Amino acid sequence: MSVLYLIVVFITNLTLAECGWTRVQRNEFVDYNLEKTPLQIKTDSLLGSGDVSRVYFYDSQSHYSGAFEIRFDSTPQYYIRGCKSHTDFPTNLPSPTDKIWKIALLKSSETINEQVGNESSAVRLVVDCNGVEVLNFVFSPSTCPYNNWVSPYLGRHVTKIWFYSRDTASDYYMSQPGPCGCSKINSSTWTATDIKYHVTAGKIFPMKPTTVGHKVIRNGGSETHTVNVSVLETVMETMLFSQPAGVAAGTTFTASVPFITTGEISLALSAPYEFSYGKEKSVEKSLKIEFECKGPAGKTSTCSVVIIQEQASVPYTMTWTNNNDQACTCEVKGLYKGVAANRMEVIINESVKV
């Protein structure tokens, strides 16, 4: 039983590491630009346990730049060192014990060293818990009753963090994203955020018509015979995005596609579909035609119904955004291919043989 337990723990930790999570090490500096990337921390402490998650902020010269704490009392509280004593969160926290906290310190470059005469110039601390905003705190003389908050919070840029030695709640933190690279795009850590079709460079090709029905009239009389014909057919239209370079095989995404109308590629786009690069997607479409099949006297007439299909190829440029760094975007190029069935047509053949 103990061997099985060790294996399970090993797999869990490996998965966290592969997803960008790093086990918290206390009492050591970690390079982390908090003003560029919000800090995400994983905890599994119970409310009422008294556990504490506290992280200190420092600038590039290791000068103290503030600290934020979460206390897991029966009523959870937050603490902003040098500014705000322990205070109940203004909203209820999500109920799951496993929590992911996101701490964002928002300040503009103009904030550094500016005077605190105008409260609108203050720094803002925003905290989410499991995707729910639970704190949106603005630093100002009215919200910070202490006078020693100005220099650390308003006067320095945070480029390092330090987990408190008595931090008993912080288990993992999300590693600072590295340089933006476009060689390992996948649907786990990236999201397709935009696509542009280069319609003017697209090509469209007619396909061989497919016969789906016919009506034969053998008229040996002296008057024209007329038969009302109705044909309803379900056809399959296909869509395919080629596999771009730098994107992992099997990467999935959501995208709308251009309509293929008679002889042209439309600028209008369809509703969004789920795709996987290199994998053809099929959707059903119903076509219906109603017509009069006329058989002239003394002739055999055949009214054949065919489906007119066209194939189009359109170059595209797709933008992917890194889920951990919204400033990191990459463009990939490829070819979209679609086969559309736009209409039915009637072909009439006549012969004198009855």
NORDA-V360759 format. One line per field, one symbol per residue. ss: DSSP state (H for helix, E for strand, L for the rest). phi: phi as a letter, one per 40 degrees, with the letter a starting at -180 (. if undefined). psi: psi as a letter, one per 20 degrees, with the letter a starting at -180 (. if undefined). A space follows every 50 residues. Layout:
ss->???
phi->???
psi->???
This chain:
ss->LHHHHHHHHHHHHHHHHHLLEEELLELLEEELLLLLLLEEEEELLLLLLL LEEEEEEELLLLLEEEEEEEELLLLLEEEELLLEEEEELLLLLLLLLLEE EEEEEELLHHHLLLLLLLHHHLLEEEEEELLEEEEEEELLLLLLLLLLLH HHHHHLLLLEEEELLLLLLLLEEELLLLLLLLLLELLLLEEEEEEEEEEE EEEEEELLLEEEEEEEEEELLLLLEEEEEEEEEEEEEEEEELLLLLELLL LEEEELLEEEELLEEEEEELLLEEEELLLLEEEEEEEEEEEEEEELLLEE EEEEEEEEEEEEEEEEEEEEEELLEEEEEEEEEEEEEEEEEEEEEEEEEE ELLL
phi->.ccdcccccccccccccccgcbccbcgacbcacccbbdcbbcbbcccgcg cbbbbcbacccgcdbhabbbbccdbcbbabcgbbcdbcccaccdcdccbb cbbbbbacccccgccbcbcccccbbbbbbfgbcbabbbcadccbcccccc ccccbbccbabacdcccbbcbbbcccdcdcbbcbcaccbbbcbaabcccc ccbbbcbcdbcbiabbbbbccbbccbbcbbbbbcbbbbbabccccgbccg cbabacbccbbcgabcccbcccbcbbdgbcbbbcabbbbbabcbbccgbb bbbbbbccbbbbbbcbbbbbbcccacccbbbbbabcbbbbbcabbbbbbb accb
psi->hhggghgggggghgggghjjpppppqlqqpoonhigpqppppqkqqpihj qpoppqqqahjkppkrqpqppmrhoqqqpopjgprpqqqiqqqqhqgoqo poopooqrhihpjrqlhohiirqpoppqoljppipnppprhhhoiqikhg gghhiqpoiqropqhjoihogqqpqpqaqoqkilprihjqpoiqpppmhh jrqppqrpqppiqqppooojaiqppppppppppprpqqqppqorqjpqpj pqrpqqqqqoaojrpqiqqrqqrprppjpppqqqppqqpprpopoqpjrp pooppqpoqqpqppqqpppppphiniioqqpqqapppqpqohrqqppppq rip.
